[in-house]
Amino acid sequence: MFEGLELLGGSLAGFLQPRHLTYTFGATLLGILIGCMPGLSATLAISLLTTLTIKLPPNDAILILICAYVGTIYGGSRSAILLNIPGTAANAAACLDGYQLARQGQAGRAMGVATTGSVVGSLFGIVCLAILTPALGEIALTFQSYEFFWLCLFGVMMSGSITGTDPLKGWIMGILGLFVSQIGQDGIHAHERFAYGNTDLAGGFSLIPTLVGAFGAAEVLTVMSERFSRPKVHTVDSILPRASDVVKYWRTILRSGVIGVYIGILPGVGEDMAAWSSYAAAKRASREKDKFGKGSVEGLIAAETGDNASIPGGIIPALALAIPGSAPAAVLLAAMIIHGVRPGPMLMIENPQFVYDVVAMNVYATVAMLFFGLFLVRPLLKVLTVPRTIIMPIVFVLCTVGSFAIAQRLFDVWTMLGVGVAIFYLRRHGYHAAPFVLGLVLGDLMDKSLRRGLVISDGDILPFFTRPICAVLAALTLVALLWSVPAVAERIRGLVRRRTANP
């Protein structure tokens, strides 16, 4: 424990340099600006910044990405409160009560409450990140290929929950991501798969251009295809948080923090589910249920605490197991690998300082978030009135340049464009991009784990079921499957009914 505190102290002191502080406040401000603009997302922000920070030292690049991650999730609450349009999917729950408070002339109080919940939730998640990552890393040291195979499969099965009432579409997108990850040379013997003699396909689809296409190009196409008029922004009163709100709803804040971290750790669920789950739990436990949806301070603080607590929560399995907890964490994991960091069970042995560097990065990002949340409210509101016709072309240019900059391959630009168009059309039919990304990121590890396990066991599949941890993970995967069977069955019956009615 004392060794961990010493490492954390060294990390906190190390990032007090002017260069790091400039990166911290600059990236957090950029993240807030991106979050304020409806239609952009944390995954897009991290994807683009990964391409732009590729030449920076690893710690500098990861610091920028984490600060942008935290800032984007927080910034989305601004448009949710003032426009009733969530800046990111994670802030959708904040619309329910935040916008109602703004309509009642309490927009400043609503933003103060959102800032309070975001900061407290983030700090709670950081404490869990510092405590749980080393502990989970020690447990993961006992894992072999068998356990990692089941962890990856469980993550793909969880992708069904991302799509809410239609898990079948989530599984389809997760399996599609698994398939795309298999294109190219395999990671053990370098045999070409699904290349058909094409040298570009033999190199496989690079992760970052694919993610930029899924969350950048597709987002640009989606936003530009919708009608959008310049919104009217509510006036803002005092935004200073009230201590009474924190004291009165401390149970809600603590509960939402726990829920946010827990959901963040689960592979493939993400910040939006953390916000909704925290909001629903707060409503069930509240003595003021009738106020929810009509301007409840408790509902707003629960939603914003939950989504921000899930950010460090999603980083925990990414560091300890090399399995991301959300789509933005998946891009962050890819960026770490690009910069030479090897997340996984060996990280606490090979580079324990990096874990506490990540903790310190989250601390400074939270401080910057608090600073901008209190002192730059009115200037930031002008971002909400910028026309999308100006923003989206800039985003598209960054997507193109960033995709090419990674490896200077024109094929990566075509990958970005192709994936962007495909995801755009899939979205219009209710297929989400997050399960696809999860399958894409986990596919390589799942493939290697399965094949290595079979090599170790000489082709025997029994170790995949008889090892204790494997049995538990297999049972959880089966439960996740069975839990979604009723929804899948109803979906299939609906398709059959429609097909029968319209032969």
Summary of the structure (lengths in Angstrom):
residues: 503
radius of gyration: 22.2
end to end distance: 67.3
largest distance: 70.4
contacts: 1963
relative contact order: 0.18
helix: 77%
strand: 1%
